[in-house]
Amino acid sequence: MNTIPRPEHPQPQMRRDNWMNLNGEWDFAFDFGDSGVARKFYEKKELDRKILVPFCPESQLSGVGYKDFMAAVWYHRTVSLTADLLKGRVILHFGAVDYECRVWVNGRAVGEHKGGYSSFAFDITESVAEGENHISVYAADDTRSGRQPRGKQADSFYSNGCDYTRTTGIWQTVWLEFVPESYIQSLRYYPNIADGTVTVRAVTKGEGILRAEAFYEGKSCGSARTTVNAGGGILTILLSEVHLWEAGSGHLYELELSFGEDSLHSYFGMREVKIQGEKVLINGRSIFQRLVLDQGFYPDGIYTAPTDEALARDIQLSLDAGFNGARLHQKVFEPRFLYHCDRMGYLVWGEQGNWGLDYSDPGALKCFLPEWMEVLSRDFNHPAIVGWCPFNETWDYDGRKQDDDLLRIVWQMTKLFDTTRPCIDTSGNFHVVTDIYDLHDYEQDTEKFAGHYAAFAGGGELRESHPHRQTPLKDVPVFISEYGGIKWDVEGENAQSWGYGDGPRTQEEFIARYRGLTDALLDNPRMFGFCYTQLYDVEQETNGLYTYGRKAKFDMEIFKEINSRRAAIEA
């Protein structure tokens, strides 16, 4: 029996056979005074507590379960390496560490990183030796500083409203990778549906011949090779069979790559996203995006799913309710979740957990952009991601308005890096420059809600709830990217339980309200999608269609029937 938590390979698009999962029991220590560096904790061979990685210390699964603020925490792990493993380069990977991380190997500093959501790695070849090796990790986290994105992590002791339990330190898989001296560092895929090709852009360490072969259901569909002379190469594979990635059908190709002695397994999907007037086309078709808000929280693991199966199950629960995708809300989801989205044909919007950052401060750019660019680089190849949304609801910070240049520059850099997807500058408000105009509307009266968009449906102006701060754009796609949030607490009323507006008194009233709100959007010929709040309850927020424990509150066939019918824009 495998006792390592989350034993699966954490990066399915960059999977090498020669790797070592470092999840499991680590030494752990609190550092409430943030003085551990001065006290040289990185030289300690053991710490006073234990923790189960990759679960954060706030979580039940970690074995710690401490939910108050932690200025800093420390981890220690002993790893035994053989001479055979040390023949090439040794790369230490972290899926995510919240927030500021520093790493030592055998007492020697090997690197540091800022950003609680993006992945990072350090080459530790010069710091390891045959036999026992000591890895020490420091993580500092201050959700109240205004200088780091925290997403939906509460900035007060208690969870409240739509802020929940915090995550500190390591919360995704840690692993070692053993590669030759020359190896592939990163990959970007560019499918061309019209030509039936996929272009591979590789960044490499060293020079040599880069080879790639594509397979579909085990059958070879084409290959190509190129000579790499200056740290990178480009090759294009002409596919003998073209199978399109689409909503509900992943149709993924396997991709085998080699570069000298290095080899890795990957995959891609043939998918194209294009804006045509007020429509968002997927592979040339107008597909109404029936999205649901997914916060990515778990009762026992907080930010970290207890198992890989739990990730896939959340997607299936959404599909069972008639949704075809999700806004991955205020959190960068792990690559394993995106892999399941890819294979299940599930449309998602990639988002950053931006709340907590002081958007009014021009200095916020350096706290946000580097991490966001790492996210774009890591997740670029996922066909399930049909758009980016770096910010969400950039409300005033201590009474100060957002720095519009912050949003503009981040949008421009996103578009410069990724020309293949649309980007929303800030979902809901306050827009500066955007490919898509979206609004949030939690009106609970179905007639009033429909009335908000009746004139727009008939060719008139879009109603704007913040006309003093933003003006609707013309001839761009529009959707209501948050609505509903209907409260339904199956556990019974309590002081902490809340949703948007007054909760219905009966299941019949809930369903009628849901149907009325959703029909108003499906029947609007100028709306390309919707996003309902939300898929499941999170702690005190009880407006999910499922409980926090993922139990259905209703007969999901009813919601599947409401959500799945043909939308006006699809006609």
C-alpha positions, -999 to 999 in steps of 0.1 A, spaced: 0 0 0 13 34 -10 14 56 21 27 88 4 -1 114 2 -8 127 -33 17 101 -49 8 109 -85 32 129 -107 22 166 -102 31 179 -137 14 156 -163 26 178 -192 63 176 -181 65 140 -168 98 123 -166 102 87 -153 132 95 -131 117 115 -102 112 112 -65 81 123 -46 90 141 -14 54 142 0 50 126 34 62 133 69 85 163 74 99 179 105 80 212 112 83 243 134 65 275 140 85 307 138 61 333 152 88 359 156 102 353 121 136 349 136 145 314 124 169 326 97 189 346 123 188 316 146 200 294 117 171 269 117 184 258 83 213 241 101 190 220 123 188 183 116 154 180 131 125 203 143 102 200 172 70 190 153 59 168 124 37 177 94 23 157 65 33 175 33 17 187 10 -10 198 34 -8 232 50 -5 235 88 -40 250 90 -55 218 76 -67 187 94 -48 164 70 -15 180 79 -17 167 114 -11 202 128 -45 219 124 -33 253 137 -56 281 123 -42 313 138 -18 336 120 18 323 115 44 348 106 67 321 94 71 283 94 100 259 88 102 224 73 130 198 73 134 166 54 162 141 51 166 125 16 189 97 7 204 98 -28 225 72 -46 255 78 -68 234 67 -98 208 94 -92 236 120 -90 250 113 -125 233 144 -140 215 174 -126 192 173 -96 162 196 -97 141 204 -65 105 213 -74 78 229 -54 42 230 -67 34 260 -45 45 275 -12 26 304 4 41 330 3 78 339 6 100 308 4 137 302 10 154 268 7 187 254 20 202 220 11 228 207 36 230 242 51 237 258 18 212 284 4 199 272 -30 172 297 -38 142 318 -29 108 326 -43 79 349 -38 44 340 -47 19 316 -31 3 302 -62 30 296 -88 54 266 -91 92 270 -89 123 249 -89 160 251 -80 190 232 -94 206 217 -63 232 196 -80 262 214 -64 246 211 -29 238 174 -27 260 143 -22 257 106 -21 239 94 11 218 115 34 209 151 24 191 177 45 164 200 29 153 230 49 124 252 39 114 285 53 80 301 44 68 336 55 32 346 51 14 379 59 -20 381 44 -26 415 60 4 432 45 -12 445 13 19 434 -6 8 399 -15 -22 383 -32 -41 361 -8 -73 353 -27 -101 341 -4 -79 336 26 -93 355 56 -74 385 69 -91 382 103 -89 353 128 -123 339 119 -135 330 85 -162 355 75 -184 363 45 -166 350 14 -132 347 31 -121 314 45 -94 295 63 -59 306 54 -31 285 39 5 289 50 36 273 37 38 242 14 5 232 -1 14 213 -32 37 184 -40 74 187 -35 96 164 -57 130 158 -70 138 153 -107 169 137 -120 179 150 -155 210 147 -177 233 177 -182 214 188 -213 176 187 -208 143 203 -218 134 232 -194 100 243 -207 76 237 -236 49 257 -253 24 242 -278 6 260 -307 -21 239 -324 -32 250 -358 -66 234 -366 -68 247 -402 -34 232 -411 -36 201 -389 -4 209 -372 10 215 -337 41 237 -332 64 230 -303 86 257 -288 112 244 -264 136 260 -240 165 238 -233 197 236 -212 224 227 -237 224 219 -274 215 189 -294 186 173 -314 151 179 -302 126 152 -313 88 150 -308 63 124 -318 25 127 -314 1 98 -307 -36 95 -306 -50 65 -287 -16 48 -291 -13 54 -329 16 75 -342 2 106 -359 34 124 -369 68 134 -358 94 161 -363 129 171 -352 151 201 -351 186 211 -341 189 233 -310 219 256 -310 211 285 -287 190 273 -258 158 267 -276 142 252 -307 110 252 -327 95 223 -346 61 216 -363 44 182 -365 20 176 -394 -7 154 -379 -21 125 -400 -53 126 -380 -70 157 -366 -92 152 -335 -105 184 -320 -106 192 -283 -141 204 -275 -165 209 -246 -173 175 -232 -146 156 -252 -110 160 -244 -96 141 -274 -60 145 -261 -28 136 -281 1 120 -263 34 136 -270 68 120 -265 98 143 -266 136 137 -264 166 159 -263 199 140 -262 196 117 -232 166 135 -218 131 123 -225 97 132 -212 60 125 -216 34 152 -224 1 158 -241 -18 185 -261 -52 192 -274 -62 207 -308 -83 237 -296 -86 272 -309 -103 302 -291 -113 332 -312 -134 363 -307 -158 372 -335 -178 403 -327 -199 395 -296 -192 358 -298 -165 336 -283 -158 308 -307 -142 275 -298 -129 257 -328 -151 280 -350 -183 273 -331 -203 295 -307 -204 274 -275 -224 290 -247 -201 289 -216 -222 274 -188 -198 281 -160 -199 277 -123 -177 294 -97 -152 269 -82 -132 281 -52 -109 251 -48 -114 246 -11 -116 213 8 -129 206 44 -99 185 54 -71 199 31 -82 236 28 -63 246 -5 -52 210 -12 -74 182 -24 -70 151 -3 -66 129 -33 -62 131 -71 -96 115 -74 -112 144 -54 -100 168 -81 -117 148 -109 -148 144 -88 -153 181 -85 -154 184 -123 -178 155 -126 -201 171 -100 -202 202 -121 -209 182 -153 -237 164 -135 -253 197 -128 -253 207 -165 -223 231 -164 -196 228 -191 -169 247 -173 -158 269 -144 -142 301 -133 -113 288 -111 -119 316 -87 -94 336 -67 -69 308 -68 -44 293 -92 -54 256 -93 -28 229 -94 -17 212 -127 -34 179 -118 -68 196 -117 -61 212 -151 -51 178 -165 -85 164 -155 -102 195 -171 -81 188 -203 -91 151 -205 -128 157 -196 -133 186 -220 -141 211 -192 -138 248 -201 -120 269 -174 -108 304 -169 -74 308 -153 -74 334 -125 -51 347 -98 -60 349 -61 -56 387 -62 -76 399 -32 -54 412 -4 -31 432 -27 -32 470 -24 -42 478 -60 -39 515 -53 -1 512 -48 20 515 -79 45 492 -62 19 464 -64 31 456 -99 63 440 -87 43 420 -62 19 407 -88 34 405 -123 64 382 -117 42 355 -102 14 360 -128 39 355 -156 51 322 -139 14 311 -138 10 319 -175 42 300 -184 33 269 -164 -4 266 -176 -1 279 -211 -4 244 -227 -37 234 -211 -64 233 -238 -91 235 -211 -81 271 -203 -101 293 -226 -92 326 -211 -72 345 -184 -85 367 -156 -56 381 -135 -79 403 -113 -113 400 -98 -134 428 -83 -107 454 -76 -126 473 -49 -111 504 -33 -83 496 -8 -87 516 24 -107 541 4 -81 544 -24 -90 537 -60 -71 511 -80 -40 521 -100 -54 517 -135 -18 513 -149 -14 482 -128 -44 465 -145 -34 479 -179 2 467 -177 -8 432 -165 -33 429 -193 -8 440 -218 18 416 -206 -7 387 -206 -16 395 -242 20 398 -252 28 364 -237 -3 346 -249 -18 356 -282 -41 326 -283 -66 334 -256 -88 364 -245 -80 382 -213 -103 400 -189 -85 427 -170 -106 425 -138 -138 404 -135 -168 425 -126 -152 458 -118 -134 481 -125 -125 475 -161 -96 494 -178 -88 475 -209 -103 441 -217 -111 416 -245 -144 407 -228 -168 428 -208 -182 410 -178 -205 420 -149 -214 406 -115 -251 408 -106 -265 392 -75 -301 405 -79 -324 378 -65 -357 390 -79 -359 371 -113 -380 398 -130 -357 426 -119 -327 405 -130 -341 399 -164 -350 436 -167 -314 446 -161 -305 431 -196 -338 434 -215 -327 465 -234 -293 450 -242 -310 419 -256 -330 441 -279 -299 458 -293 -297 486 -267 -270 496 -242 -257 473 -215 -268 482 -181 -238 491 -159 -240 489 -121 -209 511 -117 -214 538 -144 -192 563 -125 -162 539 -127 -165 520 -160 -183 523 -193 -194 492 -213 -175 485 -245 -193 480 -278 -189 451 -301 -171 428 -276 -184 396 -260 -204 401 -228 -214 378 -200 -225 378 -164 -196 361 -147 -211 360 -113 -248 357 -105 -271 337 -82 -254 328 -50 -287 316 -37 -285 307 0 -296 271 9 -282 258 42 -291 221 45 -274 219 79 -298 245 94 -297 282 100 -268 296 121 -253 330 127 -224 323 104 -243 309 75 -249 333 46 -255 337 9 -266 366 -14 -299 382 -5 -328 365 12 -327 327 10 -357 308 -5 -381 291 20 -386 259 0 -367 238 -25 -394 246 -51 -388 284 -45 -350 278 -49 -354 260 -82 -378 286 -95 -354 314 -87 -325 295 -102 -345 288 -134 -357 324 -137 -322 339 -133 -305 314 -156 -332 316 -183 -327 353 -185 -291 347 -196 -296 317 -218 -324 336 -237 -303 367 -242 -289 366 -278 -260 389 -268 -247 369 -239 -220 343 -246 -221 327 -212 -228 328 -175 -211 318 -143 -233 307 -113 -221 312 -77 -213 285 -67 -206 248 -71 -203 239 -34 -205 256 -1 -173 268 14 -173 270 52 -199 296 62 -208 305 26 -238 282 20 -248 291 -16 -235 260 -33 -255 235 -52 -235 209 -32 -225 210 5 -189 216 15 -186 178 18 -198 176 -19 -232 161 -12 -260 172 -36 -285 195 -20 -311 189 -48 -318 165 -76 -290 175 -100 -310 164 -130 -332 194 -125 -303 218 -128 -288 198 -157 -321 203 -176 -321 241 -168 -284 247 -177 -281 224 -207 -308 237 -230 -298 256 -261 -288 292 -256 -299 320 -279 -263 329 -290 -258 293 -302 -286 295 -327 
